[in-house]
Amino acid sequence: MGEPSATEPEQPGEREAGEPVIATRALTKRYRGGQLAVDGLDLTVPAGSVFGFLGPNGSGKTTTIRMLMGLIEPTSGTARILGRPMPGATRAVLPHVGALIEGPALYGFLSGRDNLLRHDCADPAADPRTRRARVAAALDRVGLTAAAGKKAKAYSLGMKQRLGLAAALLQPRRLLVLDEPTNGLDPQGMREIRTLIRELASDGTTVFLSSHLLDEIEQVCTHAAVMAQGRLLTQGPVADLAAGARGRLVVTTPDPAEAARVLKEQGVGDLAVTGDRVTGEVPDRDLAEVNAALVAAGVRVRGFTVERASLEDAFVALTGEGFDVAG
Ligand SMILES: Nc1ncnc2c1ncn2[C@@H]1O[C@H](COP(=O)(O)OP(=O)(O)OP(=O)(O)O)[C@@H](O)[C@H]1O
């Protein structure tokens, strides 16, 4: 690790409470072949957040993560992690960052425990005197203590992923960067990893995870950024992003045809009738008046609500198209 200068703190970012854990300005990557993979990205990841980096395949998530971790140089723009510039401060920053990128590198013929011991040996910052205890604690953390003696090749995909997370947790971390941590897992494996992420976050670790799964982001993340074709569409608290898209008015009634007619008169657009449910865009006028108009027209109203918009609604509103997760 380099000598700290008079102007740079030795512990990255600790001086600046409240400073974002990740901040990029106009971060751009054009690959040699000419492909503009990331285009002018301004990303702000608050300390303590579980930050979902969402986008379809090919939208530039992995390229961004590789720039953040100092694995590739940006074409232009800047990235700061824990208040320090990347890739310049890579050696000072990375000991505080646990990463799981493109699946864990494991030796199948070694046990889970021996994989972690080996991994820790390769880390020059790791203290050999505390190695066994740290490996045991990391195995415990991810629920692999009972399977620690099994060869890694006998592990399920979910167990391998958890072992990869354990490797990232051998040291106390201020930031965890996880690239598609549930990719390829069955629903049970996904649940386990999501639970683990929530637990890690509740200890105060900032977690930055990429995903192409909208519901995953809604379930585990406090904040999110949405990427499409290398560009940032939006970022912020998940609740705000979803609220940015308007919900839908839902009227439940045994008189759906008459209800649809009245709602149309009341200025409700994009009406759809399915069984006893009539849905439409939330109109600009007072909903009490809309409801009163239904009742005045003799429509028997069983239910009258505005369904909360999901992150998917927000995405559709932003892009004008569905969120295609194929591939
Ligand atoms: N090494 C490379 N050289 C040239 N082009 C690349 C390279 N790596 C990625 N790309 C291209 O850059 C774009 C963004 O890719 P990237 O892998 O960052 O997206 P992603 O959102 O992480 O997608 P995925 O989830 O499929 O990994 C894609 O068009 C991809 O083909």
The ligand as an SDF file (V2000), in Angstrom:
LIG
                    3D

 31 33  0  0  0  0  0  0  0  0999 V2000
  -14.0950   -6.5150  -24.0860 N   0  0  0  0  0  0  0  0  0  0  0  0
  -15.0250   -6.0100  -24.8780 C   0  0  0  0  0  0  0  0  0  0  0  0
  -14.7360   -5.5710  -26.1120 N   0  0  0  0  0  0  0  0  0  0  0  0
  -15.6800   -5.0340  -26.9310 C   0  0  0  0  0  0  0  0  0  0  0  0
  -16.9630   -4.8720  -26.5850 N   0  0  0  0  0  0  0  0  0  0  0  0
  -17.3380   -5.2830  -25.3580 C   0  0  0  0  0  0  0  0  0  0  0  0
  -16.4000   -5.8670  -24.4330 C   0  0  0  0  0  0  0  0  0  0  0  0
  -17.0530   -6.1800  -23.2970 N   0  0  0  0  0  0  0  0  0  0  0  0
  -18.3370   -5.8110  -23.4790 C   0  0  0  0  0  0  0  0  0  0  0  0
  -18.5170   -5.2720  -24.6970 N   0  0  0  0  0  0  0  0  0  0  0  0
  -19.7780   -4.7180  -25.2640 C   0  0  0  0  0  0  0  0  0  0  0  0
  -20.1510   -3.6080  -24.4760 O   0  0  0  0  0  0  0  0  0  0  0  0
  -21.5540   -3.5890  -24.2440 C   0  0  0  0  0  0  0  0  0  0  0  0
  -21.8500   -3.6080  -22.7560 C   0  0  0  0  0  0  0  0  0  0  0  0
  -21.4650   -4.8700  -22.2330 O   0  0  0  0  0  0  0  0  0  0  0  0
  -21.4820   -5.2260  -20.6770 P   0  0  0  0  0  0  0  0  0  0  0  0
  -20.9590   -6.6260  -20.5340 O   0  0  0  0  0  0  0  0  0  0  0  0
  -20.8390   -4.1570  -19.9070 O   0  0  0  0  0  0  0  0  0  0  0  0
  -23.0420   -5.2020  -20.3860 O   0  0  0  0  0  0  0  0  0  0  0  0
  -23.8570   -5.8630  -19.1920 P   0  0  0  0  0  0  0  0  0  0  0  0
  -24.9700   -4.9160  -18.9110 O   0  0  0  0  0  0  0  0  0  0  0  0
  -22.9480   -6.2070  -18.0840 O   0  0  0  0  0  0  0  0  0  0  0  0
  -24.4300   -7.1610  -19.8310 O   0  0  0  0  0  0  0  0  0  0  0  0
  -24.3400   -8.6560  -19.2990 P   0  0  0  0  0  0  0  0  0  0  0  0
  -25.3460   -8.7340  -18.2080 O   0  0  0  0  0  0  0  0  0  0  0  0
  -24.7010   -9.4490  -20.5190 O   0  0  0  0  0  0  0  0  0  0  0  0
  -22.9100   -8.8740  -18.8690 O   0  0  0  0  0  0  0  0  0  0  0  0
  -22.1250   -4.7760  -24.9910 C   0  0  0  0  0  0  0  0  0  0  0  0
  -22.5720   -4.3300  -26.2490 O   0  0  0  0  0  0  0  0  0  0  0  0
  -20.9330   -5.7010  -25.1430 C   0  0  0  0  0  0  0  0  0  0  0  0
  -21.0530   -6.4660  -26.3250 O   0  0  0  0  0  0  0  0  0  0  0  0
  1  2  1  0
  2  3  1  0
  2  7  2  0
  3  4  2  0
  4  5  1  0
  5  6  2  0
  6  7  1  0
  6 10  1  0
  7  8  1  0
  8  9  2  0
  9 10  1  0
 10 11  1  0
 11 12  1  0
 11 30  1  0
 12 13  1  0
 13 14  1  0
 13 28  1  0
 14 15  1  0
 15 16  1  0
 16 17  2  0
 16 18  1  0
 16 19  1  0
 19 20  1  0
 20 21  2  0
 20 22  1  0
 20 23  1  0
 23 24  1  0
 24 25  2  0
 24 26  1  0
 24 27  1  0
 28 29  1  0
 28 30  1  0
 30 31  1  0
M  END
$$$$
